[in-house]
Amino acid sequence: MSSWAPTLALHEPALGVGSLWQRIEAQGLQTVAVMGMSKNTGKTVCLNHLLEQVHAAGKAVGITSIGRDGEDRDEVFAIPKPPVRVTPGCLVATARDTLLRSKARTKQIGSTGVHSPMGEILIVKAMEAGDMEVAGASLSHDQHKVIGLLRQCGAAHVLLDGALGRSHHASPALADGVILATGAAIGGGMGDVLRKTRERLAILGISAVPNQLATLVQPVFTQGGVGVWQRDGQCLFHEPIATLNAAPPLLALQAQMQDTQGMSVVAVSGAVGKLLWRAIQTLLAHHPGLTLVVADGTRLFIDAADLHAFERAGGHLYAMRGIRLLGITLNPFSPFGGSFEARAFLDQARSALAPHLVTDVLLEEEGS
C-alpha cells in the first residue's frame, strides 16, 4: 500500500468578501453550523446577526439546535443569556414545550416525528420578530431529517446551533460550512484565548483523506465502528463497536500480530477520546507510519499537543470529510470577569488567526 503524506489546513474559501453572510451567500451554502469554543463565546449573538442578514436579503431562513438555546439563563452557570431573536417568516424546528415560553407569535406548519425530553420537534413559522427558546434533535440522523423538513418547508438556508462539546452537529455530514465562535469566556488573557483557538483550528482542520485511502476505509464510515488494515490492503479487523470501547480490542489485536503483518491504517467512525488516542499512539510505536482516519475534526477530543506529537512520531491523520470553515466570530465579553477591549481583541485576532476571516458581528453591525 502506498503512503499518504498529510497537510493540515481548514478548507476556507478564498474569497475577498468581508462578512460571514456574504461568504454564505457567495458560496451558495444551504446549511451552516455556528459552533462555540465554550459557553458564552457569542454563538447566539452570531446566530441572531445571521438571522437578520438573511432576512434583510429577502431569503427564507430556518434555525434549529443540537441541544437547547435561547433560554433566559445559562443552565450551568445561572447567568443571563442573550435570547435567540427570530425574524418574521423564520422557520424554527424546536421542541413542543419551548413554544409555551416563546415571546414571538408562531404558527405550526409541520411535525417531524422526532421526539425529545421536551416533546416532539415541531416546525413553526414566526409570524413576527421576537425571542424564542430553541431545542432541537440530539442525534445526527434525526438532525438530517429535521434539516430536510426545514428545506421542504421553504428554508433557503438553515442555521444550526451548537458547541464543541456536542460538536457532531458541525460535521460536514450535516453542515456545508462552519463558523467558530471564540472569546474571553474561554479564560486567561487575550494571548491565551487566541492560542487555544489556534490549537482548536489545527484539530478541526485536518486534511480530507485521499481518494484511494477513502475507498479502502469507506466500509467503516458506512457501517460504523472501527477498522484496521495491514500494508498490503488486507482488512485485519472491522467491528461495529462503539469507539468508547475500542481501545482494548485494538491493543489485543496488536498483541496477537506478527511484525511481518505491518498494521498500516486504522479508521474510526466515532469520537476519539483520550483512552482511544493512547491506544492509537501505542499502535504507532509498533507500526511506524501508521495512518489514522476519523470522520472529521469535530470527532477528535484531544489536545493540539497530542496531534503534533503524533505527527512528529511519523503518524498520519486524515478526515473522511474535511471541514469548510467560513470564519471566526469573537466575543470580547466574559461574564466571569477578564473581558477585553473589543477593537483591540479584533485586531489581535485578525493577526493571530490569519488567513481566516475574523469578525466581531456587533462591531460589524455598528459599522466599525
N, C-alpha and C positions, 0 to 999 in steps of 0.2 A: 504494500500500500504506500502511496506517495505521502510525503509530509506536507503540512499546511502551515505557513508562517503567518502569525496573526498581526493585525494592526488595530489599534484602539481608536475609534472615532465615532461620536454620535452622528447620526445621519441628519444633519441640519441642512435645509435647503439654502443654497447660495443665492439669496435674493436681496436686492437692495431696497427692501421695504422697511418702514420704521415702526410698525406696531404689530402686536400679536394678531389682531383681527385681520390686518392686511395680509399677513402670511397665510392665515387660514383661507381667506378668500382667494388669494393668488394661486394657491395650491389646489383649490377645489376640495378641501378636506371635509368629509362629512361628519366624522366623529373625533372629538378632541377631548382628552383627559387632562384635568388640572390636578396635579399631584403635589401634595405638601411634603416638604422635608420633615416636618413635625407639626404639631398643633400650633396654631397662632402664627403661621408664616404668611398669611394673606391669601390663602386659597379662595375663600369665599368672596373676598373683595375682587379678586381677579375674575371669578365666575360672574359676579354682578356686572363688572365692566364689560365682559364679552357679551352678556345678555343685552346690554344697552347698545353695544356696537352692532350686533346682528340685527336688532330691532330697527335701529336707525338706517341700516342698509336695506330695509324692506324685505328681509329674509325671514322665513319661518324657523324658529329655533325650538329644540326640545332639551330638557335637562333631567338628569336622574343622578342617583348617588349609589356608590357601592355600600355605603353604610347609612349614616344619618347626618344631616347638615341643616343649618338654619335654625336650630333650637336657640332659645334666648340665652342660655348659659352653657358653657362647656361642662359636660357631664363628669369629666375627670377633675378639672381644676376649679369648677364652680365660679368662673369669671364670665362677664358679659361677652357675647359673640355677635359679630355683625350678621344680620339675617340674610337669607337668600331673597333678593328682591326681584320678582318676576316682572316681565313686561307684558303689556296687553297682547293676547294671542299666543303667548308662550305655552308650549305643551310640556306638562310635567308628569313624569312617572313616579308615583310615590305611594307609600302605604296608606291604607284607608284611614287609620287613626290620626295621621298627621293632618288630614283635611279638617278635623274638628278644631284645630288650632290655627288654621290659615287666616291671615288678615287680608287676603285677596279673594274676591268672589271668583269661583271657578265653576266649570261645567264638565261633568264626566262625559267623555267621548269614547271610552273603551275600557276593557279589562284585559288582564294579561294571563290570568290563571296561575300566576306566581305568588306564593304566599310567604309572609314574613311574620315575625312576632307581633308586629303592629297591624296585621291584617293583609289582605290581598293588595298587590301592587296594581293601582288603577292609573289610567291615563286621563288627565284632566286638562282643560284649556283655561288659562287665566283670562277672565273677562275684563280685567283691569290690572293696573300695576299694584303691587302690594307684596308684603312679606310672607314667605312660606317656609315651613319646615319640609325638608325633602329626605325621604328614607326609601332607598331602592333595594333591588335584589342583591344578595350577597354572594351568589355562585356565578361563575363565569358563563355557564350555559344559559342560566336564567337572564343574565345581562345581555347576552346575544339576542335572546328572544325579545326583551324589552326594547332594546335599541331598534330592532327590526320593526316593532309595532309603532314606535315613535315616528319612524320614517314613513311607514304606511299611512299614518295619520297626517302626514304632510310636513314633517320637520326636515328642512334642507340641511340643517346642522344639528348635531346632538352633542351636548356638553356633559361630561362625566365628572363627578366629584369624587375625590378620594385622597388617600395619604400613602406614603411609602410603606407604612406598617401593614397595609392591606393592598399592596400595590399590583396584584394581578389584574385589577381593573384597567391599569395603564398599559398592559401588554399590547403589543402590536396586533395581537389576535382580536382585540376589542377596539382599539383606538388607532386612527390613522396618524395622529400626532399627539405629542405630549408637551405640556407646559409644566415646568418645575417651579414651585413656589418655595422661596427660602427667605430667611430673615433673622432678626435679632433674637427671636424667641428660642433659637437653637442653643443659645448660651455662649458665653465668652465674649471677647472683643470682636471688633469688625474683622480682623485678620483671621480669628478662629472660625467665624461663620463662613468666610469665603474659602478657607482651607477645607472645611467639612463639605462645602458644596462642591468644590473641585473633585474631592475624593468620591463623592456620590456620582458625579458625572462620569468619572472613569469607569465605575462599575456599570452604570446604565448604558454606557457607550461601547460595550464590547461588540466586536465586528460580527456581521452576519456570516454564517457558515458558507464556505464554497459549495458550488452545486454538487460536485462529486461526493463530498462528505455528507451533504444534506440528504442525498438519495440513500446512502448507507444507513443513516440513523433515523430516517423517516418513520419506520415502524414504532419506535419508542414514543414519538410525539403524536402518532395516530392512535395507538392503543394504550399509552400511558406506561408509567413505571420506569425501569432502569435497564439499560442495555450495555454490553461490553463486547468489543471486537478485538481480535488479535491482528498482527501486522499484515497477514495475507487476506484480511477482509472477512474471515470466518467469524460468525457470531458465537461467542462463548457463553453468553448469559443474556436472557431477556425475560424479566418477570414484571408483571403489573403491580409491583409493590409500592406502598407509599414511601416517598423519599425520606420521610422522618425515620423510617425503619430500614433504610438502605445500607447504612454503614456496615453492620455485621455481615450480611451476605457478601458484600464486596470484599471485605477483609478475609472472609472464609474462602472465597474464590481465589484470592491471591495466595493463600496458604497452600492451596491444592495444585497450583500451577507449577509447571516446569519452566525454567528460564528460556528454553528454546521456543516456547509458545509466543512470548512477547506481547503482552497486553498493549494495545495501541490507542483505542478510543473508548471513552465512557460517555454515554448520553443519559441525561436525567431530565424527566419531563416536568417535575415539580420543583418545589423550593429547595434551595441548598443552604442549610444552616451550618453552624459551627461543627457539629458532630460529623456530618457527611463530608464537610470540607476537609477535616483532619484525615478522614479515610482516603479521600482523593489524594491528599499530599503523601500519604503512605504508599499508595499505588505508584505515584510519580517517582518516589525514591527507588522503587524496584523496576520501573519501566521508563527510562529516560525518554523525553519527547512525548509523553502521554498527552492526548488531546481530550479535553472535556467540552461537551456540547450541552448547553442549557437552553430552555425555551426562549428566554430573553433576559436582559439585565435586571429586570424587576424581580426575578426569582432568586437573585443572589443576596443572601443576608450575611455578608462577610464585610471585612474592612478593606479599604484600599491597600493597606499594607499586606494583607493576605494575598490579594491579587498580584501585587508587584513581586512578592516572594515566590509565588507560583511561576511567574514568567521567568524570573532570574534563575530558577531551578530547571528551566527548559520546558516547562509545561505550556500548552497552547489552549486558549479558551475562546469559544465561539458561542454565538446566539443563533438559535434556529431562525429567529426573526429579529432583525435589527430594529432599534427604536428611532423614530423620527422626532427629534427634539425641536419644537418650534421656537422656544425661547425660555427665559427665566424671568420670573417676576419677584420683586423684592418687597418685604415689609420691614421698615426700619424700626417699628414699634414693638416692644416686648411688654406684656402685662406683668412680667416678673421683675422689671427693672432692667437697666442697661440698654435703653433704646439708643438709636443712632440718629444723627442729623441726616435727613432724607437725601439731600443733594450730595453730600459727601459720600454716603453709602453707595448711591447710584454710580458716582464717578469711579470709586474704587472697584466696585463690582464689574463695571464695564471693562476696566483694565485687567482685572484678575481673571475674569471668565471669558475673555475674548477667545475665539471669534463669535461666540454665541450672542444672539440678541438678548440684551438685558434691559428690563424696564421696570419702572415703578408706575403702576397704572393710575394711581392717584395724582402723581406729578404730571402724567400724560394728560389726564383729564383737565388739570389746571393750566395746561399749555406751557409748562416749564420744562 
